[in-house]
Amino acid sequence: MRLILAAALAATLTAPLTAQTLPGAPVASRVTAGTYPVDAAHTQVTWQVNHMGFTMLEGQFGASEGSLTIDPARPNATKVDVTFKIDELSVTSAAFAKHLKSADFFDVAQHPTARFVSTAVQASGNKARITGNLTIKGITKPVTLDATFVGAGQNPMNKKLNIGFRATGSIKRSDFGLGMAAPVVSDKVDLTINAAFAAQ
C-alpha cells in the first residue's frame, strides 16, 4: 500500500500543468467588453530571417504602448493598435544590434518605433485573421496576421483581467526600406507576436 501511495504522489508532483491549473484559458466568456492597454512587459515580436542559407537568425522587439478594444459578442469589431520599440531591439550581439539600429537598416535615430493598427478582423472560434497597417521606418504597408486566442482570466498577481493572443505572419524587408543584403539574407521575414493586454 505504501508503494502505491508513493507512486500516486510522485505522479501528481511530476504531472504537467493543465488548463485547469492555469489562471488563463481560451474561454471567450471570461472577457469583459472594453478597451485594454497593452501589457508591455509581456508583449513581444520575434522576427526570423534566413541568414545566407547558413542559419535562421532571430531577434525581438518589445511594445511601448497600445490597446485592444474587444467585445466577445462582436469579435469582428475587435481593434488592435500597438507600438513597438525598434530602438530597443534585442539580438545576441551588441555589434549586430548597433548595425541594425543604423541607417543601413532601421535608422532608429529617425524612426525609433514601429506601429501596427488593425483595419479588419475575421474571427472564427478562438482564431482570427487580422488585417492592418504596419508602419516601419516611416513606411506603411498592409499586412495580414493569423491570430490565436491564448487565454483570459484573472491575474493572480494583481487580481485583474488579462487577455493574450499569439499571431504569425510574414513581411518583406524591402517593402519597408530594410532590404540591405537581400536576397543573400532573405527578404522574407517571418513574424511571431505574443500580445498581452491587461485591465487597469
N, C-alpha and C positions, 0 to 999 in steps of 0.2 A: 504493500500500500504506500509506504514512504517513497518508493521508487516512482510509482505512478504520479503521486503528488508533486515530486521534484520535477518530473518530466513536464507535467502540465504547467508548472510555474515557469520553467525555463522557456517553454513555447510562448507563454504570454509575454515574457520580458523581451524576447527576440522577435516577436511578430512585427511586421511592418506597420507603419501608420496607415490607417484607413480614413476614408472621408468622414466617418463618424467621429474620429478623434481630432479632427482639424476644425478650427473656428470658421473657415470659409468653405463654401461648396457652391457649385454652379446651379443655384436654385433661384429663379427669377423672382419668386415671391419674397425673397429676402431683401430685394432692392426697393427702396422708397423713392418715388419720383422726385427729381430735383436736380440741382447743379452741384457737382462735387469738384473741389480743387484737386489738381494732380498731387500725388504723394511723390515728391521729387526724390526722396531717399530710396524709393523702391520702384522707380521707373527708369528704364534704360533701353537704348537702341544698340544692338550689336550688328556690325556690318562685316561682311566677308567678301574677299576678292581672291581670285586665283593669281598667285604671285609667280609669274614666269613659267608656270607649269611645274614648279617645284613644290610649292606648299599652298595651303589655303590660309590666308592671312586674315586675322580678325582685329577689331578694335571696338571701342564703345563710346557712346555719348550719354550723358545724364540729362534729365529735364530740369528746367529752371522755373517754369510756370505753365499754367494751362488749366483746362477744366473739361469735365464730362457732363453733358446735360442728357438725362435719361429718364424714360418712363417705361416700366415693364409692359404697360398696356399698349404702348405705341413705340415699339422698338425701332421701327424705320425712321422715326423722328429724332433719333439719337444724334447728338452733335459732339464732336471732339475737337479740341484746339489745344495743342501742346507745343511749347517752345523748348528747344534743346540747346545745351551749352557746348557749341563746337569748340570754343576756346579752352574748354577743359577736357578735351578728348583724352581717352585713355588707351595707350598701347604699351607694349613691353620694352620699349627702348626710348630713352629720352631724346636721342638724336633723331629717331624716326618721328617722334611726336613733334619735334621742332620743325622738321621738314613739312609735315602735314599741315602745320599751322601757318606756314609761309605762303607767299603769293603764288608759289607753284601749284598749291592745292587750295586750301580753304581761305587763305588770306584773312585770318581771324582778327587782325588789327582793324580791318574794314567791315568784316562780317562775322561777329562773334557768336551769332546764334543761327539756328535753323528753325523753321516752323511748319507744322502740319495742321491744316484746317480742313475738316471733313466737309464734303458737299452733298453726299448721299450715302445712305445706309440701306442695305438689303439684308434683313435678318431672317434666319431660319433656325428655329430651336436655339441652341447655345452657340451657333456660329453666325457670322455676318461677313458680308463683303462691303468694305468701306472704301468709298472713292473720295478723294480730296486733293487739295493743292499743297504741294511741298515746295517750300522756298529755301534754297541753299545758295549762298554767295550772291544774294540779290536776284536770283533767277527762280521763277515759279513755274512748275510743271505739274500736270495731273499725275497721280499715282493711285494704284489700287492695292488694298491690303486685305488679306484673308484673316479674319479675327476669330478667336475662340474665347468664350466667357469662361474664365478660370474659376472664379468664385466670388461670393459675397458673404458677409457676416460681420458680427461684432468683433472688433479687435480687442483681445483680452488685455492689451497694454493700456489703451486709452478709453475702452468701452464705447467706441464709436464705429459706425458702419464703414467698412472698407469694401471696395469693388475692384476686381482685377481682370485684365484681359491679356491675351498673348496674340500677336499678329505677325504675319510674314508677308514679304513682298520683294520685288526687285526693281532697281532703277539702273540707268546708265550714267556713269560718271560724266561722260562727255556732255550730257544734257544740262549739266549744272556747272560747266566750266572747270571740271576737275579731271579732264581726260589725259593728263600727262602720263606718258609711258604706255598708253593703250595702243595696240591690243596686247603688248608683251605682258603687261599686268592687265587683267581682264577689265573691259569696260563695264561689264555687268557686275553689279553689287547686290548681293543677297542681304536682306534686312530681316532681323528678328526683333520685335518690340515687345517688351514686358511693361505693361502700363498699369499703374495702380492709382486709385482715386479714393479720397477719404473725406468723410463728413467732418465739418469743423465744430 
